[in-house]
Amino acid sequence: MSAYDLIIAGSLALILSYFFSELSRKTNIPSVLLLILTGIMVGRYKQIDSSNLQQVLEVLGVVGLIMIVLEGALDLELTKEKLPLIKKSSGMALVVLIASVLIIGLSISFAFRMDVWISFLYATPLSVISSAIVIPSVENLKGDKKEFLVYESCISDILGIMLFYLLIGLLENDNKTQELFAFSWKLILTIVVSVFTSFGLIILFKYIRSKVKIFLFLAILIVLYAIEKQLHLSPLILILLFGLMLKNNQLVFKNRWARLVSRMELKLMERNFHIITRETSFVLRTFFFIVFGLSMILESLLDIRALLLSISVVLILFALRWIGLRLFQKDYMQPALYIAPRGLITVLLYYSIPSQFKDASFPESVILYVVLITSLVMTFGLISYRKDPTPKKLRFAGLFSGVTETGTETETVTVTVTETENDTEDSQEKKEN
């Protein structure tokens, strides 16, 4: 392909992705699912060596994950009223992740006669919710439901990555106690470094007079992410904390710290970051999922054993999710039960499994099946919720208590005609006098 062919193809991909996003708003069909299908169709039309796409997929995935988590963090407000929501979403993400890894890992170990620790490593990518799919897919949800799902997916990403590299460390080190101690120390170090780095970057923004600042800071964040990754830390914590501190700057820069940066400068910085991260994550998400579709080998989907295992994995995932929601947030059962897609982070972690722990008996098509099936389940859940967002109890109660539906929320309308009429008459008399 010539340079102009690539330019045309890339531009058409972005235009198509925009229309998919608009279609997603109206139908609740996830745009990423349409992008994957587009990649599959292009791959069938033009034969491409999928082995050459793996590194491209990894680069797009890493940078895309950074942008998507940063975008999600910039949408989250931290207040005293939100603390219960944050605790519940964090607890939900942790409990369901651990339970999923244990049960799916034991199932893989039994099915493929695999070492149990290696099977846990394979189970981890399948157990992590993809914030890259959740965040753009829940835009139409309102209030706490949206924030709960964004928090849960971001925290699931972070915990999943941490657990994945912990398992690699445990496999590489015979002294498990020493590895656990090292992991705990690295986690504390990551949090401390992330807090000070985020604070310093926000202050540094004030003293850079160049008109080109946002991409400079994004480049710094990506470099820091890569360095922390090379040191086997948890760099996604840095991205999440930076976004949260920038969004909720009034909690950080108060009292004597308020003199360092003005409120107007912080708001301008937040607004610019929000625009750039949203646009950049849109571009990266588009190319990642199209390339992912291109890399799919459809013949591998004919493996019946892989299909049966994938269905079993999906059933386990949603059974555990149902239990988790009953424990932590049963009021959000609809549509949260269905919103647990696997995607970008699942593919990234799977391709990051070290070669010495690869098992040829495990079919790669399991990853493809789980990504597609969980995305289809989410599509069904969002469409069903949009058609009738009101819980059954409210629907029956609404027949007698005057509950009316507006979009995705319910409002109880109480009309007191006589009082409003009297109020308006009194106000008119006062004006005349």
N, C-alpha and C positions, 0 to 999 in steps of 0.2 A: 504493500500500500504506500502511496505517496504521502508527503506531508499534508497536502491539501485534503486528501481522502480522510486522514486522521482528524484534521480540524473539523471537517464536515460531520464526521461520525460523532465526535465529542460534543459538538454543538447541538446536533439532533438529539443526542442522549439527554442533554440538559433540558431541551425544550419538551421532550417527551416526559421527562421526570416532573416538570412543572404541571403538565396536564394530568399526570397520575396523582399528584398532590391535590389538585382541585377536585378530581374525581373521588379521591379518598375522603375529602371533606363532606361530599354530598352522599356518598354511599357507605362510608366506613370500611371500604375494602382497603387494607394497608397498601400504601404505594410501593413499599419494598417488595411485596409479593409480586406486583406487576413488573417491577424492575428485574427480579429474578427470572420471571417467565420471558421477558424481553431478551435477556442474555441467553437463555436456553434456545430460543428461536433463532437468534443470530448465530449461535454456535452450530445449529443444525444446517443453516444456510451456508456458512463459511467455516470450513474446518480449521480449527486453531489448536495448536499443541498445548494442552492444559498444563503440562509440566512447566512451561515458560511463564505461566500466569501466577504461580504460587507466591513468588517474591513480590510481584506487583500487588497481589491481594493482601499480603502481609503489611506492606507499607501503607496502602490505602486504609487498611483496617486500623492500624495503630494511630495514625494521624486522625482518622475519622472518629475513633473512640474518644480521643482527647477533646475534639471539638464538640462532640455530642454530649459528653459528661459536663463540659464547661457550659454549654448552652442550657442543659437541664439545671445546673446549679444556679445559674443566673435567673432562673424562674422561681426559685424557692425562697420564701421569706421565713426568717427565724423569729418567732415571738413566743411568749410564755404560753399563749393559747395553742401554739403549734407543737409544743413539746410532747404531749401525749401521742400525737400523730406520728412524730419522728420516732419515738420509742417503739410504737407498734409496728411501723414499717420496717425498722431495723431488726426487731425481734422476729418478725415474719420472714425477712430475707435470710437471717442466720439459721433459724430452726429448719425451714424448708430446704435450704441448701445442704445442710449437714445430713438431714434425713434422706434427701434424694441421692447424695453421693454414696451413702452407706447401702441403701436398698438397691439402687441401680448397679453399684459396683459389685455387690454380692451376686446379682443376677448375671452380670457379664462374666464374672469369675466361674460361675456354675456352667454357663452356656458354652464358654470357649476354653474351659480348663486353664484359665489364666491365673497367674500369681495375684493374690488378693490385693496387694498394694498397687500393682500396675493396673488392675481393674478399677480401683478407686481413682487413679489418674485419668483413665479413659472416661469415667463417669462424671468427672468434674465439669468438662465443657458442656455436657448434656444437661447439667443441673443449674447452669447459670442463665438467668433471664437477660435478654438482650435489651439494654436501654436504647440502643440504636434504632430498634423497631418500636419500643414502647413509647418513647418521648414524642415522636411525630404522630403516632397513632391515637394518642389520648388528647389531642388538641381540642376536640369537640366536647370533652367532659368538663364539668364545672367543679370549682371549689376543692374540697378536701379529697374527693375521689381521685382527681387528677394528681394532686400533690402526693397522695399516698402511693400511687403507682410509680410516679417519677422517683420518689425517695427509694422505694423498694427496689426498682430496677437498677438505679445507680449504686446502691449499697450492695446489691447482689453481684454486680460486676466487680466491685472492689474486693468483696469477700471471696468471690470465686477465683480471682487472679491470685490473691494471697494464699488460698488453700492449694491451688494448683502448684505453685512454686514451693510451698511447704512440703507437699507430697514428693516432688522431685528431690528436694533436699533430704527427706527421710529415706528415699530409695538409694541415694548416692552415699549417704553416711550411715554406717553400721551403728553408730552411737546415737540412738534416737533422742535420748535426754539432752545431749549436747546440741543437737539440731533444733530441738524445741526451744532451748534457752537462747540460742542464736537468733531464732525467728522472733521471739518476744522482744529481744533487745533491738533488732532491726525495725520492728513495728513501732516501738516507742521513739526511736531515733527518727523514723520517717515522719511521724506526727509533729515532733518538735521542729524539725527542719522545715516542714511544710508550712507551719504557722509563721515562723520567722521569715521565710522566703516570700510568702504571700504578702505579709505586712510590708516588707522592704520593697517589693515590686510596686505596690500601690503608691507608696510614698515617692519612689523613683519616677513615677509617671508625671508628677508635678514639675520635675526639674528638667525634663526633656522638652526642648522648645521646637524640635522638628515637627513638621506637619505630618510626617509618616511615623506613627507611634504604635498603632494597634498590632500590625503585623510584626513589628520588632519585638513586642512583648509576647506575641504568640510563638515566635521563633525561640525566645528565651525559655518559655514554658516547655516547648517540645524538646529543646536541648537538655533541660533539667530532668524531664521525664525519661529521656534515653539514658542519661548518666545514672539516675537512680535505678533504672531497670538493669543496667550493667552491673550495679552493685547488689542486685537481688533484693532491692527494697520494694515498697509498694507505691510507685509514683502516682497512681491514680488518686491517691489521697491528697497529693499536692494540688491536682487539678480541681478536685471537688472543694477543698478548703479555700483555694483562691477565688473560685466563683462565689462561694457562700459569703466570704468576707467582703467581696466587692459589692454583692447585692445587698447585704445587711451591714453596710459600712457604719450606720448609726450606732451599732452595738460595739464596734471596734474602736472607731475614732470618736470618742466622747471625753468629756472633762478636759484634762490637759493635752490629750492626744488630738483633740479637735483642732488645735492650732496648726498642726502639721499640714493638713490638707483641708481646703474649704469644702463645704457641702456641695457647692455648685460644681467644683472640679470632679468630685467623686461621682456625682450624678451623670456628668458628661462622659466620664470614663466608662461607667456602667452601660450607658446607652450605646456608646460606640462599640464596646465589646459585644454587646448583645446583637447588634446588627451584623457585625463581621462574623461572629461565631455561627449565627443562624445561616448566613449565606454560605460560609465555608463548609459547614457540616452538611448542608444540602448538596453541594457539589461532590464532596467526598462520599457521602452515602449513595448518591446516584451511581458513581463509577464503581464503588465497591460491590454493590449487589448485581450490577450488570456483569462485571468481571466474574463474580461468583457463579452467576448463571452460565457464563461462557465456559467456566472450568468444570462444570458438571459433566460427568460421563453417564449418559442416560442408560447405557447398557448395564451399568452397575445396579440400576434400580430394579432389574429383573431378578435379583437375588431374593428368593422367597424367605430364606432364613433371616436376611437383613430386615425385610419388611415386617416379619412377625416380631423380631426383637424391638424394632422401632415402635410398633403399636404397643407392645408391653411397656416400653420406656415412657411413652406418652401417657398411658393409663396410670402408671405410678406417679408421674409428675403432677397430673391433675387431681389424683386422689389425695396426695400430700398437700397440694395447694388448697383443696377443700377443707382439709383438717386444719391447716394453718389459718385460713380465714375464719373458721369457726372459733379458733382460740384467740386470735388477735383483733380481728375486725369483721365480725359477722354482718354488720350493717352494710358493708360494701361488697357483699357476695355477688351482686350483679352490678356491673359486668366484670368485676375484678377477677372472678374465678377463671374466666376465659383468657385473660390478658397475661399470658406467660410465654411469649414467643422466644424461640432460640434463634440466633442469627449471627451477627458480626463477631461477638465475643466467643461464641461457640466455635466458629470456624478458626479464629485466631488461636485459641488455646489448643485446639486439636492439631493444627499444623506446628505448634510449638512443642509437642511431645518429643523429647530427645530420641535420637535414632536407636540408642541402646535399649530403650523401653518400648519400641514399636513391636507390635505383635501382628504377624501376617494373617492370623486367623480372624482378626476383627475386621469386618467389612466396612470400608469407608462410606458406603452408601447409607449406613445408619445415620450419620451426621446429616446427610442431605434429606433423608426421610423425616427426621425429627424437626429440622428447620421448616420444611414445607408443611407438615401436619400441624405443628403448633401455630404457624401463621394462619392456616385455614381455620383452625378452632377459634383463634382470636377474631378473624373476619366474621365468623358466624355469631360470636358473642356480641361484637359491636353492632352488627346489623340488627340482631334481635333486640338489643337494648335500645337502639334508636327507634325501632318501630313501636315499642311499648316500654318506656323507661320507668313507669310507675309501678312499684311493688303491688302485689295482689291485695294486701291488707288496705293500702291507701286507695286502691281502685274501688273496693267495695265501700270503704268509709266515705269516699268522695261522693257517692250517690246521695248521702244524707247530710254531709257536713259542708258541702259547697267547695270541694277541692277541685281546682282547675289546673290543667297541664299547660305549661309554657315551655316549649323546647324540651329540655332534659330535666327540668325541675318542676316541683309542684308548689303551688301557692294557695294558702287558705284565704279566701276573699271574704271579708266581713264588711257589709255595707250598712251604714247607719245614715239613712237619708235625712231623717228629720234633724239630726244634730248638725249635719253639714249645712243644711238649708238655714237653720237658725244662726249658725256662725257667719254665713255669708251676709244674711240680713243685718246682723249686728254690726258687722264691719262697714257695710254701706251707710248705715245710719250715722256711725261715728265720722265717716268722711264728710257727709253732708253737713253735720253740726260744725 
